[in-house]
Amino acid sequence: MSAPAPQRLRHYGRRLGRKLRPGRAALLETLLPQIQIPLAAGKPLDPWALFERRPARLWLEIGFGAGEHTAWQAERHADVGLLASEIFVNGVASLLRHIAERKLANIRIHPEDARPLLAALPDACLERVFLLHPDPWPKARHAERRFVSPANLDALVRVMADGAELRIASDHPIYKLWTLEQMAKRGDFEWLARRSRDWLIRPEDWPETRYEHKAKGEGRTSLYLRYRRVPRN
Ligand SMILES: C[S@@+](CC[C@H](N)C(=O)[O-])C[C@H]1O[C@@H](n2cnc3c(N)ncnc32)[C@H](O)[C@@H]1O
């Protein structure tokens, strides 16, 4: 059973940035409707049926930004169906360009808030989830806007398969600490780190994202967290 769709969701990020180049605007009109995840309020979704060929595994990326990480993963894992969610229209257009240029058949896009998508997914369907450099909302009074929250982690736990992996990255000191604290409180996620290099060095199958690159240029190092969804009893 899927969880009910959340009511009256507010989101705080930017939806629109600079005016889109004509080619990217055209992709929003032509390609997006072909690969957009059809969500109907409160209705469960069959995520495997979204793909022409039923994928062996399903992964999800939340807040994919310009989509370079999503495209990299999709290109190297043809048997995976990648669900990708992003609010920022310019980012969606950028991922569409990657998909068109590299002819990627295994990405489906939710160009909206990830939370209704999580609510519509069936239990235990995802083998991997990426949440890379989520907006940090560093002021304490904005803490409830942070994606890493008890409610969103509960939603993730429901849709993640036993043993599935959750990858979180952050370059923001407050968000790093926040995430470690939130995750440490939970019995349903196990941190996979054994030594400091596990969180200080980005694994090879985890390409740099645009935000990570920007942070590096500004002198901030990133934290790479990998958690395993603890198997259900
Ligand atoms: C700081 S950016 C990081 C983008 C990308 N992951 C990277 O590392 O370059 C965070 C992104 O998450 C998106 N975002 C924020 N809340 C979201 C939500 N509830 N659902 C989907 N995307 C969201 C924002 O629009 C923004 O593009």
Ligand as a Chemical Component Dictionary entry (heavy atoms), coordinates in Angstrom:
data_LIG
# 
_chem_comp.id                   LIG 
_chem_comp.type                 NON-POLYMER 
_chem_comp.pdbx_formal_charge   0 
_chem_comp.three_letter_code    LIG 
# 
loop_
_chem_comp_atom.comp_id 
_chem_comp_atom.atom_id 
_chem_comp_atom.alt_atom_id 
_chem_comp_atom.type_symbol 
_chem_comp_atom.charge 
_chem_comp_atom.model_Cartn_x 
_chem_comp_atom.model_Cartn_y 
_chem_comp_atom.model_Cartn_z 
_chem_comp_atom.pdbx_ordinal 
LIG C1  C1  C 0  21.686 22.820 -3.981 1  
LIG S1  S1  S 1  20.870 22.127 -5.365 2  
LIG C2  C2  C 0  21.845 20.669 -5.721 3  
LIG C3  C3  C 0  21.606 20.151 -7.113 4  
LIG C4  C4  C 0  22.392 18.907 -7.504 5  
LIG N1  N1  N 0  21.983 17.758 -6.723 6  
LIG C5  C5  C 0  23.878 19.128 -7.375 7  
LIG O1  O1  O 0  24.478 18.537 -6.456 8  
LIG O2  O2  O -1 24.445 19.875 -8.192 9  
LIG C6  C6  C 0  19.413 21.398 -4.629 10 
LIG C7  C7  C 0  18.342 21.103 -5.671 11 
LIG O3  O3  O 0  17.250 20.410 -5.064 12 
LIG C8  C8  C 0  16.048 20.879 -5.668 13 
LIG N2  N2  N 0  14.972 20.596 -4.713 14 
LIG C9  C9  C 0  14.759 21.194 -3.517 15 
LIG N3  N3  N 0  13.711 20.645 -2.886 16 
LIG C10 C10 C 0  13.243 19.675 -3.711 17 
LIG C11 C11 C 0  12.154 18.765 -3.630 18 
LIG N4  N4  N 0  11.330 18.765 -2.562 19 
LIG N5  N5  N 0  11.952 17.919 -4.651 20 
LIG C12 C12 C 0  12.764 17.919 -5.737 21 
LIG N6  N6  N 0  13.818 18.760 -5.870 22 
LIG C13 C13 C 0  14.043 19.631 -4.882 23 
LIG C14 C14 C 0  16.296 22.343 -5.912 24 
LIG O4  O4  O 0  15.440 22.858 -6.921 25 
LIG C15 C15 C 0  17.767 22.348 -6.327 26 
LIG O5  O5  O 0  17.937 22.254 -7.718 27 
# 
loop_
_chem_comp_bond.comp_id 
_chem_comp_bond.atom_id_1 
_chem_comp_bond.atom_id_2 
_chem_comp_bond.value_order 
_chem_comp_bond.pdbx_ordinal 
LIG C1  S1  SING 1  
LIG S1  C2  SING 2  
LIG S1  C6  SING 3  
LIG C2  C3  SING 4  
LIG C3  C4  SING 5  
LIG C4  N1  SING 6  
LIG C4  C5  SING 7  
LIG C5  O1  DOUB 8  
LIG C5  O2  SING 9  
LIG C6  C7  SING 10 
LIG C7  O3  SING 11 
LIG C7  C15 SING 12 
LIG O3  C8  SING 13 
LIG C8  N2  SING 14 
LIG C8  C14 SING 15 
LIG N2  C9  SING 16 
LIG N2  C13 SING 17 
LIG C9  N3  DOUB 18 
LIG N3  C10 SING 19 
LIG C10 C11 SING 20 
LIG C10 C13 DOUB 21 
LIG C11 N4  SING 22 
LIG C11 N5  DOUB 23 
LIG N5  C12 SING 24 
LIG C12 N6  DOUB 25 
LIG N6  C13 SING 26 
LIG C14 O4  SING 27 
LIG C14 C15 SING 28 
LIG C15 O5  SING 29 
# 
